[in-house]
């Protein structure tokens, strides 16, 4: 079955991202070059540049499209009318985030390597934290959680899960949530 040009381009773009993921996970973002990614994808660097402006653009695309944000957005949409207590929903969300990180070790390696390479990740991390913060704020406004700095709480939860996953240290997300919201749990 023949593909249209746009289907072929989309397929090739995904293959380039697959190669970039392998190379960046193996060599780190600083240690990898566009030429390395092109070789891994069995294309010329010129073809790679037709899809991505730079190595950093490949990293940002990998993390935004294949990272935690798409799944975190789905979880937030699922929670919108969830009648269960906030601490239960939050613990489930953080556990899902932790599983996502565990199941995508190569992406985790790229993420942390990107931070060291000074690839701008603030928007990606910020959106993840904002999604969790919005959930907390909604539950505060509904009177279910005590008033608190939801942005700081979201950053703390987000960082605790990510850092513990990076260190390979299991984290009890229910206990983590219980530390921040003891009277609600």
C-alpha positions in Angstrom: 0.0 0.0 0.0 1.5 3.3 -1.0 1.7 6.3 1.3 0.9 9.9 0.6 3.7 12.4 0.8 2.4 13.6 4.2 2.2 10.1 5.5 5.7 9.4 4.3 7.0 12.6 5.9 5.3 11.8 9.2 6.7 8.3 9.2 10.2 9.6 8.4 9.9 12.2 11.2 9.0 9.5 13.7 12.0 7.4 12.6 14.2 10.4 13.0 12.9 10.9 16.6 13.4 7.2 17.3 17.1 7.5 16.3 17.5 10.7 18.2 16.1 9.1 21.3 18.5 6.2 21.1 21.5 8.5 20.4 20.7 11.1 23.1 20.0 8.4 25.6 23.3 6.6 24.8 25.7 9.6 24.4 23.8 12.4 26.3 22.7 15.5 24.6 26.0 17.3 24.9 27.9 14.2 23.6 25.7 13.6 20.6 25.8 15.4 17.3 23.3 15.9 14.5 25.6 13.7 12.4 25.3 10.9 15.1 21.5 11.1 14.9 21.6 11.2 11.1 23.9 8.1 11.0 21.7 6.2 13.4 18.6 7.1 11.2 20.6 6.2 8.1 19.9 9.6 6.5 22.0 12.6 5.7 22.2 15.5 8.1 20.6 17.7 5.4 17.5 15.5 5.5 17.4 15.7 9.3 17.5 19.5 9.1 14.4 19.5 6.9 12.5 18.2 9.9 14.3 19.8 12.8 16.1 23.2 12.9 18.7 21.9 15.5 19.7 19.2 17.9 17.9 21.2 20.6 14.7 21.2 18.5 14.9 17.4 18.3 15.3 17.2 22.1 12.4 19.6 22.7 10.2 17.6 20.3 11.1 14.3 21.9 10.3 15.5 25.4 7.1 17.4 24.4 5.7 14.7 22.2 6.9 11.5 23.8 7.5 12.7 27.4 5.2 12.9 30.4 3.1 15.9 29.2 0.7 14.1 26.8 -0.1 11.5 29.5 -0.3 14.1 32.3 -2.8 16.1 30.1 -4.9 13.0 29.6 -4.9 12.3 33.4 -6.0 15.9 34.1 -8.8 15.6 31.6 -9.9 12.3 33.2 -9.9 14.0 36.7 -12.1 16.8 35.7 -15.3 15.4 37.2 -13.7 12.8 39.5 -15.7 12.7 42.7 -13.1 10.9 44.7 -11.1 12.7 47.4 -8.3 14.9 46.1 -5.6 13.0 48.0 -6.6 9.7 46.3 -6.7 11.3 42.8 -3.4 13.1 43.4 -1.7 9.9 44.6 -3.0 8.0 41.6 -1.8 10.8 39.3 1.7 10.9 40.8 1.9 7.1 40.7 1.0 7.2 37.0 3.7 9.8 36.5 6.2 7.7 38.3 5.2 4.6 36.2 5.5 6.7 33.0 9.0 7.7 34.0 10.0 4.2 34.9 8.7 2.8 31.6 10.6 5.4 29.6 14.1 5.2 31.0 15.6 6.5 27.7 13.4 9.6 27.8 14.4 10.2 31.5 18.1 10.0 30.5 17.5 12.5 27.7 15.5 14.8 30.0 18.3 14.9 32.6 21.0 15.1 30.0 19.1 18.0 28.4 19.0 19.9 31.6 22.8 19.6 31.9 23.2 20.7 28.2 21.1 23.8 29.0 18.3 22.9 26.6 15.4 25.1 27.6 13.1 22.8 29.5 11.3 25.4 31.6 8.2 25.4 29.5 7.8 21.6 29.6 8.5 21.3 33.3 6.3 24.4 34.0 3.3 22.9 32.1 3.6 19.7 34.1 3.8 21.6 37.3 0.9 23.8 36.2 -1.3 20.8 35.5 -0.8 19.5 39.0 -1.1 23.0 40.5 -4.4 23.6 38.7 -5.8 20.4 40.1 -4.7 21.4 43.7 -6.2 24.9 43.2 -9.5 23.5 42.0 -9.7 21.3 45.0 -8.8 24.2 47.3 -11.5 26.4 45.7 -14.0 23.6 46.2 -13.2 23.5 49.9 -11.7 20.1 49.8 -8.1 21.0 50.5 -6.9 23.6 52.9 -5.6 26.9 51.3 -1.9 26.7 50.4 0.6 27.7 47.8 -0.5 25.3 45.1 2.4 26.2 42.8 5.0 25.3 45.4 3.2 22.1 46.3 3.0 21.1 42.7 6.7 21.8 42.1 7.6 19.8 45.2 5.4 16.8 44.2 6.6 16.9 40.6 10.3 17.1 41.7 10.1 14.5 44.4 8.7 11.9 42.0 11.1 12.8 39.2 14.3 12.9 41.3 13.4 9.7 43.2 12.8 7.9 39.8 16.1 9.3 38.5 17.9 8.0 41.6 16.2 4.6 41.3 14.7 5.1 44.8 11.1 3.9 45.1 8.7 6.5 46.4 5.5 6.0 48.2 3.3 8.6 46.5 0.5 8.1 49.0 2.9 8.9 51.9 4.2 11.9 49.9 0.8 13.3 49.4 0.0 12.6 53.1 3.0 14.7 54.1 1.6 17.7 52.2 -2.0 17.2 53.1 -2.2 15.3 56.4 -5.6 16.5 57.6 -7.2 15.8 54.2 -5.7 12.2 54.0 
